[in-house]
Amino acid sequence: MISRELAINFDRRNFLGTGFSGLALSQLLASTDAEKPNPLFNGGLHHKAKVRRVIQIFLNGGMSQMDTFDFKPELEKRHGQTVDVGLKATATGTPGPLMKSPFKWKQFGKSGRWVTDVFPHIAEHVDDMAFLMAMQSKSNVHGPASYLQNTGFLLPGFPSAGSWISYALGRLTDDLPAFIVMPDMRGLPYNGMGNFSAGFLPVSHQGTPVNPAAPAPIPDLQPPASSKFITPVASVDGLKLLNNMNQNFAADRLGDSRLQARVESYELAAKMQLAAPEVLDLSRETAFIHERYGTSRPGADGAFSRNCLLARRFAERDVRFVQVWSGAGGPKNNWDNHTNIPTELPPIAKQVDQPVAALLMDLKARGMFADTLLVFTTEFGRMPFTQSGVGRDHNGSTFVTWLAGAGVKGGVSHGESDEFSYKAAINKTNCYDLYATILHLMGVDHEKLSVRHNGIDRRLTDVHGEIIKPILA
């Protein structure tokens, strides 16, 4: 008997063909679900998909919405005033007076989207984007809020969105993982690897971290130089022996998915030894592309540019979910601008502005915009009040996310915050709605994507989530 953990409301059966033992099992079960869409060909599990792959840009630390995309004339007018909005406490300090954005605002595109001058390149493409202007979080603390925006839960131990997508739809290529993560070169984000964990799903679905700036971009993919005895022939023989041992072991434990996950990981690692170096070789790109992305910029800026270019290369090779992080965990080098918005926000915004715009243009130029979804998000926003003079504190009550590409209308916005961008006011959305929408575009019904864990049917969207239909094409 097959355990519940190996099924997504019985639709999971269509996918169990990734590993050698899974191949036989999928053949055995194929006849029962013949009417269901095949995820390998349709790109969807429950209905026809519009999105084949997702690239998510995650801004670690909390992007300030009223200094980037959420223009509030009332905040401009009442700058310096102390306003009683019933605020009892903030995340880290006592709020000061209202502070208008220190940056210049301008309207862009036919849609007239307001954007400040910290994003001059991104601003040129607002007519390709659908903005969620009233996103909310349940927390204004980095750790829980980051978990929530990545996994749908405030606590650790739950699968991330990329892991759920990998689990539901499988790999589109045999040579690369379904879920790739590129952290900021300066370090992992808040919660570390927990943001891209597979949680209670098989470990083969966790995010594979890639750090192109490191001497070994993918740890332990190749044997150390000192191990001269590890030859290609010896590796093949060792893998054959290991596979035979694993299959014999698994034959007596059909309900245990852990070994199957390990087998798939070993198989994938062997294939990645050939595929990954080619993907990571940016010398194959033209000088024009390097200039457009800004890959020669110094330090973390250039590293983020290269990560965005690599995101396109991974997506081009059919990696399902690519996550690119801006900002490391900690008190600096991220979007957590507590002390000085005028000096702290521009450098981190500059890191992402040119390469994200380049990525969008590159996807369009290559025809990938037709089946690729680009998502630009953060864990929460910031307060309209000052902190430490000219900084801003955490604000889970409203922030901005935008999407562009397959299945999404360009030049539209959904939702609105209040007059100060303090709280979401109209057409509020949250991570559950965001992922319900992303899954819908990938051909997955978020209410059917569930796994029984500790006696509870768990979902990426928990018991919430509505598809954000106004932004859909």
C-alpha angles and dihedrals in degrees: 000000000000117000123239089244089069094057138066099208085314092300090095088078091079090065104048094103101091100099131040096260091040089057093065092044092052090052090050093053100035096094093059094058101032092131094058121096112264107237092209093062107019096043088225140082106205104017139002111297130226095190123061098178141007131219112195123194109201119196106207116214105030122291114234105243097194090055096050120023110352108080115191117185090191090058089053092050097046098042111150096018123124110232127191106221095160093265109165100175142356130208100264112358153358115297120242129201125312114283124202118214112279089214129086119258126215136170118241138194131359087298091061093226113181114231130167124234093258086083106042094150099042090047090065091066104046091118088067093053137084110209125210100204099178106048116154138195130204090225139044093199117098100230100050093036092051091049089049095050092047103036108016092245134089094220129067124254100063126114118260123237092257090052092051091050091048090049094047101042106020127211124323090202132040093214103058136038121262091235124046125179126195111190124197109282089239094064149299119304126251108303090025113218090356090085092065100030123133089224109192093349118098110290092239088077097058119110115274106225116222122187108182090184092063124087087245106033091191110035118234094359091124127037117255116269090244092063098085091160092068102090128166090254093049090048093053092048092047093050091050092052092045091049092052091049092047094049092050090049092047093049089071093046107047095157095055113091096182097085092045088055091052092049091051090048092053092048092048093047090055091052093044090059086073102031103042099059090055092051092047094050101101092176085085090070122089124254088246092058092047090051093047093053094039095233093161093061111120126259124340093353093062091042091055090048090053090047090054090050090048089049088061091047092050091046090047087058091051104259102164100216125020118182121194118190128208114198134022127242117271140058097309144023092056144069095282096111104176100144112038124005094184093057103027103046102051097059095050091042090052089055092064105025103081099035095045090051089046091051091052092049092045093052090051094047092052095047091247093120087079094068106014126086120208115202124190114191149141137200098257142331135251138258125266087222125085125255124191090000103300104009129101131228129223118286122189093175097081141002140149132256127174134197131196136179135032118034095000130109115237124226097023135116133201125201134010136227125221125275093282099036087246099124137013107257113172130035094356119202136186142185091285092058091044093053094039086058095045092048091047090054089050091054097259127125103221092210091057096046098090140135126198109237124171090346096309129102101233126201136182086240093044105209094326140069137108125200109249095231099175091069096048120105 
